[in-house]
């Protein structure tokens, strides 16, 4: 154990709650640390040779969020290290919560901070984020558990709404009668995904504060992948079961995997939802009444759940309280889907389902069988009884972390100490299941417990994360309340003492004198510190050949000495190297499979890109051809005569003759008026010459009025004549 980076983040511990600071793992050697000021620091941890020691160096620039949306009470990094999730209370209103997605690839640039389902948390004050986690089988999906017992699965492609929203109904439906099981009355505090095996990869486990644990199956993210080789085994499990709802499972398989596997190694999960049924909550698979601590006080609520899978043969389920009481179960039977009658709500876009909302009802008659094999008590009874008589420590917080190099080992991080637990009975059961025998299972080995770190003074554990893999080794990164980052090396040997009871503690190295510590180091590492053993072979007096009697006797003596002193060590080293080689081969096979899948996807994308480029070029050529043809059609339309429209034909057959007749009648009226005017003028002139009568004033006035009326009629006639002439000219131009 060594301090590799001092003062990573300095912050005062003045609250009873856990400080807003977290650690996250990016890949196998990457480490992300987020401080209370929402500054994300990327680190590279080298866990190579033990003689050189572990080092930690910064990668790139720190990502400082200029306007963080929430206090980082929950922090999770995706398995590819590209995105991170932050959840907690908002900075401006602590009664509201928020979850945001951060793009870690924008280090040194303006950060990309996207709110997840902003409308939900904005309109639901008091809604708290209980847990967030990335899906193990899809780097583009993550789940959020809220305080209203609703589990939401989101896709990074659409953060405005959940892809699958499941309302968890832990209480069964009402039945007739006075006595009935009311189910769990405690809130749901944690969830975890199942192991990557058969139907377990589509299972989600939920744990309530009273320890009641439920499983929900099947739940599969849209667009995720599944090994094609596991589908026949899943169908066989469904066919061999006597469940009444097996028909719904077959329908679900047809909707989720409609494609023919062919030569594909992995299949894509399509959007799916049954018409009138939804996955049901099976359980409680693990339930018990809360027990009391050593001081007689009630135990802390259960807050963490985890699944382990060893050699693809045996699965374990760990349920723990926030103070350190851990219960280990063996999953005895294969998990099968369970359904309840609850019509889902669909969101359809472009003719396909894009989101679904479900209500998972509790079904108690289909609970999976779990066997309680171990109870481990890692609680700090002395600190709890001395500091807080109520039995609650100042900062109750527990983390369960898987060991990627050993499927049976788990790390437990508590504020007062850090432990490594090896479930020794899990490999034994896996080997027995593999061989199909029950020999050696009469007494299962006890779990091995190792204390890696213990708090001193006011120094407490804030967060922890596992760094490394099968090839480079595994170390536990530890972040304490003083801002120090440490790397803890777990001991992989068999000398880790077994856990011997419910309240047994591992405190051999936590106290004692220096002599006791030296004795313990000599016991564990004495053979290594002494160096190689001397050969001490029988002396050779005179040179001799192996075929002679003296040579054969000397060779036999040397063989006996080597067998007695060195062969056993070499054999154990050989076995260790064989296990390491098998693990490396498995990891290499997975890496090759992933590389082949990536190459196949890259080739497919390259082909699609070339096809799109060809289609785009053809579309441009078609567009140019259609534009030229449209221009030619416009020119032809303008140059060629065209038949009359119905309106024009009606005007030609009926309107124009009527207009011409009216024009002729007006011209005749004008001619008559002109001749009458001429005759009237002539008669007046004759009268003037013959006689000069005396006209009265009234006669002159009447004559003036008559002439004015005639002038107005003539002007109106002339105006209408001009209009008719214009219409005739327009008609002539139209006909020509």
N, C-alpha and C positions, 0 to 999 in steps of 0.2 A: 504494500500500500504506500502510495507516495502522493504528495501535494504537487500537482502538475501545473496549476494555474491559480495564483493567489488573487484575491479581490476580483473575482469574475464579475460579480455585481455586489455592491455594498448597500444594505438596506437594514433599517431597524426592525426588530421583531417586538412590536408593542401591542399586537392584537391577539385575541384568543384563537382566531381562525388562522388557517394556513396562509403564509405570505403568497402574494400573487407572483410566483416565480416557478418556472417549470423547465424540465429537460425533455428533449425529444431526440429520437434516433433517426438519422438520415442514411439509409443504406446500411452497409456493414461497418464502416469506420467513421461515418459522419455523425456529428452531434450538434444539435441546436439548443441554445439556451435563450430563454426570454425572461427579461427582468421586470420589475414592477413598473418601470417607465416605458414598457412595450418596446424595448430595444432587443432585436433578435441577433444573436451572434452565432455565426457558423464556425464550427471547429472541426478539425481533422485529428482523430485519435489513432495513433499507431500502436497496435497491440501485438507487435511481432515477437522478437526474441526477448526472453525473460531476463537474460544477462544484461542486455542493453538498457532495459527499462522502458516504460511506456512514456510517450511524449504526446503533447497536444499543441497544435498550432492553429492559428486563425486562418480561415479561407476567405479571401475577398474582403469586402467592406461590410461593416455592420449595417443591418437594415433597421432604421429607426422610423417608426410609424409617426408621422407628423400629427395626425389627428386620430388616435385610437378610438375605436367604437365601443370598447368594453374593457373591463379589468380582466387580465388573463388568469382566470381561475381554472380554466381547462385549456390544455395545449396539447395538440396531437399533430405529428408530421406524417405525411403519406410515405408509403414504403419506397417510392422512387425519389423522395426528397425534393420534389418540385413545389408542393403546396403544403400549407400548414393551416390548422384550424385553431381559432381562439374563441372561447366562450366564457361568459360571465355577465355580471351586472354592468350596465352601461355607465359611462363616466359622468354623464350629466344627471341621471336619475337612477338611483340604486334599486328602485322598485321595479325597474324594467330590465330585461335581459337581452342579450344579443349574441349572435354567432357570426363570425366573419371568416372568409377564406382569403389567405394571403399567398401571393405568388412569390416564392423564395428565390426564383431566378432573376428577380429585378434588383439584386443587391447593387447598391451604388446608384440606382436610378429611382425616380419617383415610384413609391410603392403602389402595388395593385391590391387594394383592400376592398373586397366585395362582401356586402351584407347577405346573409343567408335568410331567406323568408322574412324580409324586413316587415312586411305587412302583418305577419302573425304576432311578432313580439311588440310591435308598435301599438296594436289594438288589444293586447292582453297584459295589462300591468299585473305584477305578482307571479307571472309564469316564470319558473326558474329552470335553468339548464342543469340537469342532473349528471349527464355523462355524454361525451362525444367520442367517437372512435371511427377509424377508417375500416372499410370492409377488407378482409384479408385476401379475397379473390378478385378484387377490382380496385385499381388505383384511382378510379374516377367516381367512386361512391363512398359516402360516409353516412353514419347514422347519428341521430340526436335523440336522447331520451329526456323528456321534460317532466315537470312535477305534476302534470295532469294525467299521468299514466298513459302517455301517447308516445309511440316510437315512430320516428320519421326517418325514411331513407332518402337521401338526396343524391343527385348527380351533379357533377361539376359543370356540366353543359347547361343546366337550367337551375339557377339558385332561387328563383322566384317562388317556387312551390315544391313540395316533396314529391318524389317519384312514387313512393309508396308510403302511405300513412296508415298506421295500425293503432287503433284504440284498444288498449289492453283491459279486458273485463275480468278481473280476478275473482269476482263473486259470481257463483253460478246463477242461472235463471231460477225464479221462484217456482216452487213445486207445492202441491197440495200436501198438507201435513204440518205438524207442529215442530217436529225434529228434522232438521236438515243441515247440511254442511254449508256454512256461510262463506267459506273460503278465507283468503287472507284479507285482513282489515288494515294492514300496514302498507305504507307507500312503497312503490318500486324504487330501488336505490341503485341498481347496477344491471348491466347486461354484458354478454360476451357472445362471440360467434363460435360455432362448433368447429371441430377439426376438419381437415381436408380429406374426408373419407366418406364415401357413399352418401347417405342422406344427412350426415352430420354437417357437410359443407353448406347445406341449406337450412340449418337450425340455428336459432337464437335462444340463449338461456337468459332468464330474468330472475333476479333475486330481490325479495322484499326485506324490509328491516327486521322482521321477525325470523328470518332464515328460510322462509318458504321459497323454493326454487321451482320455476316453471320453464318449459321448453316450447318453442313455437316452430313448426315445420309444416310446409316448406316456405321459405322466403329467399328469393333469388333476385339480384339486381338485374335490371334490363340492360342488355349489352355486355354482361360479364361472360366469362368462358368457363367451360367445364370439361374435364377429360372425357373423350369419347369412350375410352375403355371402361369407365365406371357406369355408364348407362345400362348395359346388360345386367350388371350386378344389382343395380337399383331396381330394375324391373323384376328381377328374380326375387328380391326381398319382398316386393309388393305382391307378387303372384303366390309366394309361399305363405303369406300371412293370412289370417282368418278375419281380417278387418272388414266391416260392413261397407266402409267408404272407400274401398280399393278402386271402384270405378271412377271416383273423382280424382284420385291420384293419377290414374292412366290418362284421364282427360287433361290434367295439368301437364303431364309429360308431353302430350301431343301438342299442346299450345306452346310450351316453353322450348321444345326441341323439335320443330317441324321438319328440319332439314335432314337429309340422308347423310349419315356420317361419312360413308365412303372411305377415302384414305386420309381424312382429316384427323389430327391428333386431339384437337380441342373443338368444342362446339359452342356457338354463341347462344346465349339465353335470349329468346325473343320476348316481347311484351305479352303478358298473359294475365288472365283473370277469369275465373269461372263465373257462370251466370248467376247462381244463387247460393254459392258456398264460399267460405273463407277459411284460412288456416285457423285451427283452434289452439288454445293454450292447454297443454297437457300438464297436469300436476295437481297438487304439488309433488314433484319428484323427490324433494328433500324438504322435510318439515320437522320442527321440534320446538319445544318451548324454550325460551331463553333461560339460561342458567345464571347462577350467582357467582361473583368473584370470590376470591379468598377472604375478603373482608365482609362478605355478606351482602354486597350491593349488587344491583342488577347489571348485567353485562351490557357492553356497547352494542349498538345496532349493527346488523350485517350490512356491509357496504361494497363488497368486492366478490366477483365470481370469475373463474378461469377454467378453461378446458385444456387438457394435455393429451397428446397421442404419441404412443411409442411403437415404432416398427410397424405401423399400420395394422396393429393387431389388438391393442388394448387402449381404452380411453379412460381418463380420470377427470373428475370435476372437483374443483376446490372452491369452497365457500368460506369467507372469512369476515370477521367483524373489523371495525375500524381500529380496535385496540390491539388485535393480534391473536384472536382465537380462530384457528383454521380447522376446518373439517374437510377431509379428503374422502371422496366417494369413487367407487368403480362403476362405470357404466356397463351393466351386466348384459343388456340386450341391445340389438341394433335399433336405432331410432327410425321410426316410420312416420309418414305424414298423417295428420289427423285433421278432420274437417268439421265445421259447424255450419248450421244453416244461417247464413247472414249474407244477403245480396250486397255485393260491392258497388261502389260508385265509380264510374269510369269518366275519364277525360279523354275525348277522342279528337285527334288532329290529323287531317289528311287521310281519314278513313281508318286510322290505326290507333290503338290505345297508347297514350303517352303518360298517363298518371292514373293511379287507382287509390281509393280510400276504402279501408276495411275496418271491421270490428271483430276482434278475436275474442270469442267467448271461451270460458273455462270449461274443460271436459275432464272430469275426475276419473272416469272409468278407463281411460287410455293412458294413464301415467306410466312413464318409463321406470323400470326397476333400477334403483341405485343401492349399492352396498356400502355402508359406512365402514371404512377400514382403519382410519386413523383420525385422531383428534390431537392437534398440536397447540399448546398454549405458549405463546410468545409475549404475553402481556407483561408490562412492567408494574407488578403489584406494589412494590415498595414505593415507587414514585407516585403511583396513583393514590395510595393510602396516606402518604405523608403530605402531599401537596393538596389533594382534593379529597376530602372524605366522601364525597358523593360518588367516587369511583370513576370520574371522568378526567383524563389527563388534559394538560393544557392544550395540546395540539394532537388530537387523535386523527391520524391519517396513515393509511396502509396502502402499499403498492405491491401487487403481485406481478412479477416479470418473468417471462419464459427465457429459458436458456436455448439459443438456437443450435448449440452444439450437442446438447444432451436432452432428449425428449422427456426424460424422467425428472429433470431438475428444474426448480423454480427458485427465484430470489424473492425474499420478503424484505421490504423496506419499511421500517417503523421510525418514528421520531427519535427513539432512544437507542435503536440498534438496527443492524442489517444482518440477515441470515441467509444461508444457502441450504435449501432442503432438497434432498434426493430421495424420491419415492422408490425405494429399492424393490418393493413388491410389484411395481409396474413392469419392469423388464422381465421379472420372473413369470408373471402371468402372461406376458406377450410370448415368451419362449414356449410356455406350456400350451398356449393356444395354437402356436405355429406347429408344434409337434403333435397336437391332438391328444395329449395325455395329461393326467392329473398327478403324476408322480412329483414329489417334492413340494406340493402345495398344501400339505397338512399344516404347516406352520410357515406363514409368509414372513419374509425378513422385515425388520422394522425400518422406518425411514431414517436416513442419516442426516443429522443436523449440524451445521457448521456456522459459528458466529464470525462474521467478517469484520464487523465494526461496532463499537459501542460509544455512546455519547459521553462526554466528559464536561462537567460544569454546565454552562448555558448553551453549549454547542449542540444543536439538534439537526436532524436530517430534514431537508426541505423537499428534495426531489431526487429521483434515481432513474437511470436508464441503462440498458444492456448494450454494449458495443462489441462488435466482432461477429465472426461466423465460424463455421466448421474448420475452414482452412487456416485462418489467421489466429484462431483462438478467441476466447471470450473474456471480457472484463466488465465489471460493473462500475459505471460512472456515478459518483455520489456528490451531491451538492448540499452543503450544510448551511446553517443560518448565518455564518460569518462570511459567506460569499466565496468559500473555497471549493474547488473542484478536485476530487480525488478519484483514483482508479483502484478498485479492489480486485485482487486476483483470487478467485475461488480455488480451493484445494480439490484436485480431481482424484485423489487416492481413496483407498478404502478405509483409512484410519479415522475418518470423520465419525464421531461417536453417534450411535443410534439414539433415537428418541425413545424413552422408556416409560412414558405414561402421559396422563392427561395434563398434569401440572409440572412435569419434569422440565428443568431449565438447563441451558447450556451456558455455564458461566466459568468454565475451567480456565479460560485465558483472560477473563475480565478483571480478576484480582489475583493477589498473591505476590510473593517476593520475587526478586530477580533470579534467585536460585531455582524456584519452581518454573519460571519462564525458560531458563536455560535448559532445565531438565526436559521440558516439553519440546523445545527445539531439538535437543539431542535425540529424543525418542522419534520425532517425525523426520528429521533431516540428517540424522547422524550418519547413515550410510553414504549420503551424498557428500557430506563434509569431509569424511575420511578419505575420499578419493578411491581409485581402483584398487582392488585387492591384489596382493602379490601372487605370482603364479605358483611358486614353490613346487616346481616339477622335479621328479627324481633326477639326480645327476647322471650324466653320461660319461662313464669311465673311458671307454675306448670306442671309436667309431665302429658301428656295426650296421648291417642291413636289416630291413624289416623281415626278410625271409628267414633269417637265422633265429635260433631259440632265444638268444639274449635280446635281440632286437624286438621280437614279438612280446617278450615279457616286459621290456621297457615301454613299448607302445601301450600295453594293457595297463601298466601302472599310471602312465600319463592320462589315459582315458578315464581311469577311476578318479584321479585327482580333479580333472576338469568337470566331471559329472558331479562330484561332491561340492565344488566351490563355485563354478561359473555357469554350468549349463542351465541350472534353474533360473538364474537371473536372465540369461540370454533368451530362454523360452518365454518368460514373462514379458521381456521387452519385445520379443517377436510377436506375441499375442497382441500387445498394445499397438504395435505398428500395423498389424493386420486390421485391427478395428479402425485405426486412423485411415488406412488405405481404403477400407470399405466405405467409410464416411466420405473420404475424398472422391472415390469413384461415384458414389451417389450424387454428391454435389456437382461433380463434373458432368454426369449424365443430365442432371437438371439444367446446368448451364448450356450444354449442347442442345438440349431440347428447346430452351428459350432462344438460343441463337438461331436455330433452324426456324422457329416460329417468327422471329424478327426478320430473318432473311426472306421467308415466304411472304410476310406482310409487306416488306419493302419491295419485293418483286411485283406483288399484286398492285401496290400503289404506283410503281413505275409504269406498269401496263395500263392502269387506269389513266394515269397522266398522259401517256402517249395517245390513248384512245380519245381523251378529251381534247387534246391538241388537234388531232385529225378531225374530230367533229366540229371544233371551232373553226378550223380552216374551211371545211365544207360549208359551214353556216355562213361564213363571210362571202364565199363565192356565190352561194344561193341568193344572198341578199343583193349582191351586185347585179346578178342576172335578173332578179325580179324588179330591181329599180330601172334597169334598161328597158325591160318589157313594158313596165308601166308608162315610161315616157313615150315609147312608140305608140301605145294605145291612146294616149292623150293626143298626140299629133294626128293620128288617124281619125279620132273622134271630131277634132276641130276642122279637118279638111273635107270630110265627106258629108253629103246631105243626109238629113235624117227625117223620118216621117213626123207628121204633125201629131202633137199631143191631143188628147180628147178635148181639152179646153180650146186649143187653137182650131180644131176641126169644127167645134160648135160655133166659134166666132166667125169662121169663114162661111158656114152654111146658113146661119140665122142672124148673127149680129151685123155682119157687113151689109147684106141686102137691106136690112131695116135702116141702117145709117145712110145708105145711098138714097133710099126713097125719101127719108126726111130731108136730106140735102137737096134733092130735086124739088121737093115741095117748098122749101125755103127759098130756093132760087126763083121759083114761079111767083111766090109772094113778093119777093124783091122786085121782080120785073113789073108786076102789076102795080106795086106802089110807085115805081118810077114813072110808069105811063100815066097814072092818075095824077101824080104831082106835076108832070109836064102839062097835062090838059088843064089843070087848075091854074097854072101860071099863065097859060095862053089866054084863057077866058078872062082873067083879071086884066091882062094887058089890053085886050079889046075894049073892055068896059072903060078903062081909063081914057082911051083915045076918043070914044064916042061921046062920053059924058062925064061930067065931074060931079058925082053925087056927093051929098053931104052925109058923112058917117058919124054916127053917134059914138060916145065913149064906151057904152056897153057893148056895141058890136065889135069895136076894135079889141076889146079885152077878150071876148069869146074867140075871135080869130087868132089872137096870140096864144091862147091856151090850146087851140086845136093844132096850131103849128108846132108848139112845144111837144105835145103828145106824139105827133107824127115823127118829129126828130128823135124822140126817145125810142120809138119802135124801130126806126131805121138803124139807130146805133146798136140796139140789141140784135137785130137781124145781121148786121155786119159782123158783130162779135161771134155769133154762132156760125156764120159762114166761114170765118177764119178757123174755128175749131174743127169744122168738118173737113176743110181743106187739109189741115195738119193730120187728121186721122186717116184721110185717103192717101196722103203721101206715105205715112208709116205703113199702111197696109200694102201699098205698092212695093215698098222696099222689102217688106217681109215676104211677099209672094215671089219676088225676083230673087 
